């Protein structure tokens, strides 16, 4: 009983203190940023490495970072107040919102950057040929899962016509070489790596996969507790995000080198620069939000029984983006 009471008191103290992230109704002294060590999160990585977040937040604000292997882990941590803001795929964001609307999408991050690759041993020449095949996806309910379902739908197929195999994108090349899967719905730079390391073909590139160049692969998502209590810091995050987009557009090779170095530092994984540079041509960093695509994604997710509905009204909040654009 004492242990239970102590746990409750500890939890109450954390809630009252806001865990340093502005959850108590007071302005934050620290901004906790989450992201994946993936190419579709390159704007976050650039903004961190080039000091854009610190410039915009000011010297008095501390920055803490957390990395995640997938969207489910990201959204679980965001929902339990482990961090405040960051980049994640739209599908995990939407799926969590429909169960617990305590966060919001405040800006776009990357469109495109995802492909449907086919293994050398497969006889797949069209989307219709996917019937009866095994296809690797990052995780169940991931953005690439939903994009694949869009492709199947457009080809007159359903998810029951294929076998989806969750697999970390970095490990998908092994499945291709062992002929354990026939295709992969994956994000870059893993698509290029599959091409060069396993002689895979790209059945659908970033202009053809799902919604093409309008496919939303990463968005900026934040806790409403943070944005409500820290509007200036939220707008500052978006300004830093916009600086990172501009840097990528004007200095693509340098941006790729920053990404490669960052990944090596935090994971010990040495990515090939030339392959990663090739993959960067499939990315479209952006702050814009395509709400029509987000709604279609939500509907497909609902049809897959991942969510109780597809009503995402209130998920997107452009207030801070609009303010950042006005003050640009």
ABEGO torsion letter per residue (X at the ends): XAAAAAAAAAAAAAAAAGGGAGAAGBBBABBBBBBBBBAAAAAAAAAAAAGAAAAAAEAABBBBBBBBABAAAAAAAAAAGABABEBBBAAAAAAAAAABBABBBABBABBEGBBBBBBAABABABAAAABGBBBBBABBGBAAAAAAAAAAAAAGBBAAABBBBBBBAAAAAAAAAAGABABBBBBOAAAAAAAAAAGBBBABBAAABEAEAABBABBBBBBAAAAAABAAAAAAAAAAAAAAAAAAAABAAAAAAAAAAAAAAAAGBBBBAAAAAAAAAABBBBABBBAAAAAAAAAAAAAAGABABABABGABBAAAAAAAAAAX
